[in-house]
Amino acid sequence: MTESPISGPASVAAPDPVWLAARPDDRLPSAFRFLTEIAAWVALPWAIADTSIVLGVFVGLMMVAVPTVFATPGDKRQVLVPVSGKVTIALVAAHILAALYGSWSAWPVWPAVPTTVVALMTIVTEMPRWRWLWGAAGRR
């Protein structure tokens, strides 16, 4: 295997520079998205566990596993199963809804209000990334 000074091993395809250049900076949205995901991973299974603990555990595992397996190329470094940008947007929206529903269903008001604020900030800060995912990444 030969070594390329730019991209590393020759067997690894270099990322498309035009594709990466079009991707918006998402450091702040990533922080809000992460906090929203954590809230969703805790709150929704907690809310569902009142009905069925097994179902709550299953939902919690699926909420972690699905975005890990399915991702948009160019949005994540390692993609196991490539999907369009629209699917990635739907996964983020599902986590936002899960955080909102779960927090208001399972928690008292004092943690549900900050969770709602973080979820709303996620929506606002994600807009440039969602436009990018809907357009350029959606065509991949």
C-alpha positions as CSV (number, residue, x, y, z in Angstrom):
1,M,0.0,0.0,0.0
2,T,1.5,3.4,-1.0
3,E,1.2,6.5,1.2
4,S,-0.2,9.7,-0.2
5,P,1.1,12.9,1.5
6,I,-2.3,14.5,1.3
7,S,-4.9,11.8,2.0
8,G,-2.9,9.1,3.8
9,P,-3.0,5.5,2.5
10,A,-3.7,5.3,-1.2
11,S,-6.6,2.8,-0.6
12,V,-8.6,5.3,1.4
13,A,-10.6,7.7,-0.8
14,A,-9.9,11.4,-0.1
15,P,-13.0,13.4,0.8
16,D,-14.5,15.6,-1.9
17,P,-13.1,19.1,-1.0
18,V,-16.1,20.8,-2.7
19,W,-18.5,18.7,-0.6
20,L,-16.7,19.6,2.7
21,A,-16.3,23.3,1.8
22,A,-20.0,23.6,1.4
23,R,-20.7,22.2,4.9
24,P,-21.6,24.9,7.4
25,D,-19.6,25.3,10.6
26,D,-21.6,23.4,13.3
27,R,-19.7,23.7,16.5
28,L,-22.4,25.5,18.4
29,P,-25.3,23.5,16.8
30,S,-23.4,20.3,17.7
31,A,-23.3,21.3,21.4
32,F,-27.0,22.0,21.4
33,R,-27.7,18.9,19.4
34,F,-25.7,16.8,21.9
35,L,-27.5,18.2,24.9
36,T,-30.8,17.5,23.2
37,E,-29.8,14.0,22.3
38,I,-28.7,13.3,25.9
39,A,-32.1,14.6,27.2
40,A,-34.0,12.5,24.7
41,W,-32.0,9.4,25.5
42,V,-32.9,9.8,29.2
43,A,-36.3,11.4,29.1
44,L,-38.2,9.3,26.5
45,P,-37.2,5.9,27.9
46,W,-38.0,7.2,31.4
47,A,-41.5,8.3,30.3
48,I,-42.1,5.0,28.4
49,A,-40.8,2.9,31.4
50,D,-43.9,3.9,33.3
51,T,-45.8,1.6,30.8
52,S,-43.1,-1.0,30.2
53,I,-39.5,-1.1,31.4
54,V,-38.5,-3.4,28.6
55,L,-40.0,-1.1,26.0
56,G,-38.2,1.9,27.6
57,V,-34.9,0.1,27.4
58,F,-35.5,-0.9,23.8
59,V,-36.5,2.7,22.8
60,G,-33.4,4.0,24.6
61,L,-31.1,1.6,22.7
62,M,-32.8,2.4,19.4
63,M,-32.4,6.1,19.9
64,V,-28.6,5.6,20.3
65,A,-28.2,2.9,17.7
66,V,-30.1,4.3,14.7
67,P,-28.2,7.6,14.4
68,T,-24.9,5.7,14.9
69,V,-25.7,3.3,12.0
70,F,-27.4,5.6,9.6
71,A,-25.7,8.9,8.6
72,T,-25.2,11.2,5.7
73,P,-21.8,11.0,4.0
74,G,-19.9,14.2,4.5
75,D,-21.8,15.0,7.6
76,K,-20.0,12.3,9.7
77,R,-16.5,10.9,9.3
78,Q,-17.5,7.3,9.5
79,V,-20.7,6.2,7.9
80,L,-21.9,2.6,8.3
81,V,-25.1,2.9,6.2
82,P,-25.3,6.0,4.0
83,V,-28.6,7.9,3.9
84,S,-29.7,11.1,2.4
85,G,-29.6,14.4,4.3
86,K,-33.3,14.3,4.7
87,V,-33.1,11.2,6.8
88,T,-30.5,12.8,9.0
89,I,-32.8,15.8,9.5
90,A,-35.6,13.5,10.4
91,L,-33.4,11.7,13.0
92,V,-32.5,15.0,14.6
93,A,-36.1,16.1,14.6
94,A,-37.1,12.9,16.2
95,H,-34.6,13.4,19.0
96,I,-35.9,16.9,19.5
97,L,-39.5,15.7,19.8
98,A,-38.4,12.8,22.0
99,A,-36.6,15.3,24.4
100,L,-39.6,17.5,24.5
101,Y,-42.2,14.8,25.0
102,G,-40.1,12.8,27.4
103,S,-39.1,15.7,29.5
104,W,-42.6,17.0,30.0
105,S,-44.0,13.5,30.5
106,A,-41.5,12.1,32.9
107,W,-39.9,15.1,34.7
108,P,-41.0,18.0,36.9
109,V,-41.2,21.5,35.4
110,W,-37.8,22.6,36.6
111,P,-35.8,20.2,34.3
112,A,-38.4,20.2,31.5
113,V,-38.2,24.0,30.9
114,P,-34.4,24.1,30.3
115,T,-34.7,21.0,28.1
116,T,-37.3,22.9,26.1
117,V,-35.0,25.9,25.8
118,V,-32.1,23.7,24.6
119,A,-34.4,21.9,22.1
120,L,-35.6,25.2,20.7
121,M,-32.0,26.5,20.5
122,T,-31.1,23.2,18.7
123,I,-33.8,24.0,16.0
124,V,-32.6,27.6,15.6
125,T,-28.9,26.7,15.4
126,E,-29.4,23.7,13.2
127,M,-31.1,25.6,10.3
128,P,-27.9,26.2,8.2
129,R,-26.9,22.5,8.6
130,W,-30.4,21.4,7.7
131,R,-30.5,23.6,4.6
132,W,-27.1,22.1,3.6
133,L,-28.4,18.5,4.4
134,W,-31.6,19.1,2.5
135,G,-29.8,20.5,-0.6
136,A,-26.3,19.2,-1.3
137,A,-26.3,16.2,1.0
138,G,-29.8,15.2,-0.1
139,R,-28.5,14.7,-3.6
140,R,-25.7,12.3,-2.6
